[in-house]
Amino acid sequence: MTLKLYDATIPVFIQSLGNLEVWMKKALSEGISETAIFEARLAPDMLPFPGQIQRASDTAKNAVARLAGIAAPSMPDTEQSVAELKARCQRTINYLRSIDRLDFDGAENRSILFPYPKLGTLQFDGVAYVTGYALPNFFFHVTTAYALLRANGAALGKADFLRHLAASQ
């Protein structure tokens, strides 16, 4: 059996964006302030928490659009609350669910070009794009968001990161 790019991306993105929503809800329910969440960053030169959510969303929706050869929906980075960040995750999930498996026909060999700051225009075929950029970049931002919530006191553990496994039991 061959792994299809649809299966390597859309379900993975949906699971993790759903996890992000749950983690944010959990952090708030444990008394972590929105201000602390919004200002959280691992280092002065890194994006704060909202930027991590926005980049995870952008990576997921743009990856799927590039692989399907369609335009991604615009989502300006204007969120001012955790509720708005959760809504962005949900909008991204809804978009991902709207993509049909047939939209990915030929995605493995599709030429993907996109501008990247400081590196110029990057070029990949679909497989190299997913494995070399889209998934690593997506999980960089998801993991950073997880770490920021943990560092601010959220009682998150590995089971929260892999919560989709509990659903398969």
KALINNOR-V801256 format. One line per field, one symbol per residue. ss: DSSP state (H for helix, E for strand, L for the rest). A space follows every 50 residues. Layout:
BEGIN
ss->???
END
This chain:
BEGIN
ss->LLLLHHHHHHHHHHHHHHHHHHHHHHHHHLLLLHHHHHHLLLLLLLLLHH HHHHHHHHHHHHHHHHHHLLLLLLLLLLLLLHHHHHHHHHHHHHHHHHLL HHHHLLHHHLEEEEEELLLEEEEEEHHHHHHHHHHHHHHHHHHHHHHHHH HLLLLLLHHHHLLHHHHLL
END
